[in-house]
Amino acid sequence: MRFFAKKLNLSGSPNLTPVTYDQWPYNDEGEVEMSIRNLVQVLLGAGLILLQQAAYADGLKLLRYGPVGAEKPGVLDSEGRIRDLSQHIEDIDPSTLAMVPNLKGIDIAELPLVEGEPRIGLPVAGTSKIIAIGFNYKAHASEMTTALPKEPLVFMKAVSALHGPYDPVQTPRASRKLDYEAELVIIIGRRAQYVSKASALDYVAGFSVGHDVSEREFQRERGGQFVKGKSADTFAPIGPWLVTPDALADVQKLKIWSKVNGDMRQNASTEDMIFSAATIVSYVSQFMTLEPGDAIFTGTPAGVGAGMTPPTYLKPGDVVEIGIEGLGVQKQIVLPALEAMAEKSPRSINTTGA
């Protein structure tokens, strides 16, 4: 790449504005013609990027790893490797979430390195309730032929639906319309009651990826109340990480997507949410007390199976991937219904929050 110097008119105020590489002045031959002014602008842009990276370098990506029911607390290091946190906290649960800010002073590189590829469980154990928001993306409300909500549409998911981010999704008995939903999940860090929108995010421990697995017939054709179509065992995978707010430049500007068998189905941004994360926390706290560890699913963008023409639902053997920029990716295979086995072992798949 060659650079061409131009005379810079220094009369008057330079009024320099930082630019990034995609704004460089390319000529017709693909070369960059860059004046001193342009060069200073590019250097300012690079400096801003470095400052932004430094500003969010102190955030943590917390996780829980190990066999079901025997998970240990961990944290990702700068190279994406798992480091064990057991010497600092016993687990990541409602009793320890208040200690998360203290963990930021730890030298993560000095923590024990976890070898191999252990199972990743829920990022937070002991969640007392799962709250969810419906139709919080305009395009999704449209594809489901639903009017835009004037206030957040709040419903619940049973805590028995909690599930690890890579553990398989179990098809319920009599299910015919199993669907997927990529969602941003808010994890509450301290008790919140009647909080303002301005202070709402102060009560948040972090954010995670959520899969609001849904059975549309149970949800919409079986006498009302979303909870019936949202609460089967394995219907609430969360993870892989709990990402602290200071690790994100703006939680309302994150790419969110889902794939089924490698085919991109949902592809949007949290910027498209009708009600922001702060609005949701404040709103819900007016109606119920939010406790540490509570999870709030914040709605899904367009592209769900029920919104396709014709509707295309999940079937056994399908592989679903859910991802959010900066928060990680989760992946599940869909299993068939446990018919005869369910009589002998109705909880053969663990959903206790492990």
N, C-alpha and C positions, 0 to 999 in steps of 0.2 A: 504494500500500500504506500503510495507516494503522497507527500504533502506539498502544497504550493503556497508560498507566502504571498500575501497581498498587503498593500499599504493600509494601515489602519488610521482612519480619521479620528484623531484624539480630541477634536474640538467638542466642547460641550460635555455633558455627563455621559460616561460610558454605559450606564444602565444595563449592566451585564445580567443575563438570566442563565441559570445552569441548564445544560442540555445533556441528554444521554446519547449513546451510540446510535440509536435508531433515528435520531434527529440530525445526524451529521450531514453536511451539504455535499452529497455525491454529485459528480458531473455525469455526462452521458457515457463516459468510458468506464464508469464504475470506480473512479478515483475520488478521493476526498480533497476538495479545495478548501483549505482551512486558513483563515486569517488568524492573526494573533488574538483577535477578539473571540473567534470561534474556539480557538484552542483553550483560552481561559474559561469559556463557557463549558467545554467538555470536562476540563479539570474540576470545575465546580460541581458538575453533575456526578462525576466519579466520587468526589468527596462526600456528597450527600448520600450516595449509596453506601459508602463505608460507614458513615455515621448512623444510618438506619440499621445496618447490620449489627453495629456495636450496641445500639440502643436496645435491641431485642435479643442480645446474646445471653442475657442473664436469665431468660425464661427456662423453664424445666419441662421435659417430657417424661412424666412419671408413668409407671406401668406396674403390673403384677404378673409374675411369671411362675410356672410350675404346674404340677398336676392339679386336677380339680379338687378343691378343698384344702390344698396345701400350698397355695400361692405365697410367694415372697415379694416384698416391695423392691422395685428397681427403678432405674433412671437411665435414659439414653445419654451416652457421652457425645462429644462433638463428631465422632466418626460413626455414629449410629449403632454402637455396641451397647449391650446391656451391662450396667453396673449394679451390683447388689447394694441395697440401702438398709439391710437388716440391722446393721450396727447403729443406725440412727433412729429408725422407727420400726415398730413391730409389724405394721401393716399400713395400707392406705385405706382408711375407713373414716367414718364420721368423727371418731375420737382423735384422729391425727391430722385431719385436713387443716386445722388451725396452725399446725406446725410447719406446713409447707413453706411459708416465707423464710423460716429459719434454715431450710435446706439449701437456700441459694448461696449461703456462705461456705458450703462444702466444696472441696476440691474434688470434682467428680472423677478426674483422671487417677486419683489415689484410691478410689473405691475398688473392691474386688471385682474382677472381670468375670462375667458369667459365660462359661464356655458352651459351645454347641448351639442348638436351636430349640430352646425350651418352648413349651406351650405358653401362649400369652392369654391371660384371663381378663376378666373385667378390670378396668383401671381403678375402680373404687368398689370396695366390699361394703356390705351393710346398708345399702340404699333403702330408705324407708318408703319412698313412693316414687312413681314415675308419672310425670305430667306430660301431656302432649298438646300441641297446637295444630289445629286443622286448617287447611286451605290458606296457608300463609304466604303463598307465592301466586301472583295473579294468573300466570299461565296454567298452573295446576288447577286452580279453581275453575278456570275456563274449560279445561279438558274433562273435568268431572261434572260439567254443566251445573255449577254451583255459584250463586251470587257471592260477590266479594264481601267478606265479613266486615262489619263496622267496628267490632271489638274482637279481640282474640277469641277464637273458638277453642275452649278448653275441654279436654277429656283425659281419662286416665288409662294407663296400662297396668295390668297386674304385675307386682314385683316378681312373681314366679316366672315371668317371661324373660327375665334377665339372662344374658347368655354371653359367652366369650366371643371375641371378634372373629375367630377362625374356626369355631366349633360349628358343626352342621346344623342347619335349620330343619326341624321336624315338621312334616306335613300333618296337620290335625286330621282326625277321623272325619269323614264326610266332606272334606274340603274339595271344592271345585274351582275356586277363584283365588288362588294364592298369589300375592303380589308383593312387590318390593318398593321401598321408599328410602332414598338417601336423605339423611337429616343431620344438621348441626345439633349437638347435645350440650346443654349447659349443666355443669355440675356445681351445686351450691356449696359454698365453703363455710358459711356461718349462718346462724339463725336469722331469718328475714321475715319481718311482719310489717305491713304497711310502709314499705320503703318507697322512696321517690325514684323516678326515672333517672334523675341526675346522680343518685348514689347507688343505683341498682347493681352495677358491675363491681362495686366494692364488696358485695356479698358472694361473688362468684369465685370458686376455687380454680376453675379452668373449663376448658372446652374439649369435646371429644367428637368422634364420628359415631353416628347411630344408624341402625337399620330398623326402621319401623315396619317390620314384617306385618302384612295385613291379609286377612281373608275377607274379600269384598262381599261375598254372599252373607257371611255372618255379620258383617258390618252394616250392610245397607238393605238386606232383604229379610232379616230375621227379627223384625219388630223394633228396630231402632236401638240407639245407644252404641256408639263406636266401640266401646270397651269389649264387646263380645268378639269383634273381628280383629282385635289388637292384642289379645292377652294370652293366647295359647303359649305353652311352653316353647322356649327358644325364640319367641317373637320380638325380643329386644336386645340384640347384640349391640354392645357398646365397646369402643376401643379402636385401635390398640392402646392409645395413650391418653392420659389426662394432661393437656397442655396448658400451662399457666398463662393468664392473660397477657403478661408482659413479654411473652414470646411471640406475640402477634402484633403486627403494625395496626391492623384494623379488622376486627372480627366480622365486620359487615362488608368486607371486600375479599372473600375467599371463594375460590372455585370449588364447586360441589358437583359430583357426578356419580353415576352408577353404570355398571356393565352387566349384561347377562350373557354368559358363554362368549365373552370377549366383544360383544356388540354394545356400543355405547347407547344407552337408553336415556339417561338424564345428563344434562350438561349445562350448568347455570352458575350463578354466583349468589352468595348470601346477600349481596347488594340488592337482589330482587325481592327480598323478604318484605312483606307488607308491614309487619310489626318487628322492630329490631329486638335484639337480645335484651337490651336494657329495658325496653318497653314491656317485654314479656315477663321478666323477673318482677318488675314493679307491679304490673297488672295482676299476676297470679298471687302476689303477696297480699293483695287487698282482700282475697277470698279464703286463703289458707296460709298457715305458717309453714314456711319452707325451712327444712332442717338440713344440717350439713350432710352431704352425700346424696341429697335428692337430685334426680335427673329430670331435665326438661327437654323433650324433643321439640324442636322449633318449627316443624313443618317441612314439606318436601317440594321440590320444583317439578315442573311438567316432565312427562316422559314415562310415567308409570304404565304398567301393563294394562290397567283398566281404561286408560286414555287412548290406547292405540286402536287403529281400525284395520281388522277387527281386534277386539280386546285379546291380549296375549298374556296368559298367566303362567306362573312358574310350574314346573313339573319335576318329579323326582329325577335326579341326575344333573339338573341345571346348576351352574356355578354363578353366584352373584358376587360382584365386587362393588364396594362402596368407598368413595374417597373424598376427602376434603383437603384442600391446599393447606399445608403446614400441620395438619392433624393426623395424617397417616391414611392407610388403606386397610379395610377389612375384607375378608373373603370367606364365603360359606358355600358348601354344597347342599342341595336340597335332598332330604331323605324322604322315602315314602312313609305313609302313615303306619303307625305301630298297631296293627289290628289285634291279632291273637296275643301278641306279646304284652299288650297293654293290660290285659286281665291279670297277668302274673307280676308285671313290673311297671306300674303306671308312671314311675319316675326314673325309668332306666336311663334317661338323659338328664344330667344335672342342670338345674336352672336356679340354684340357690344363691347366685351372686358370686360364685367362686370364679 
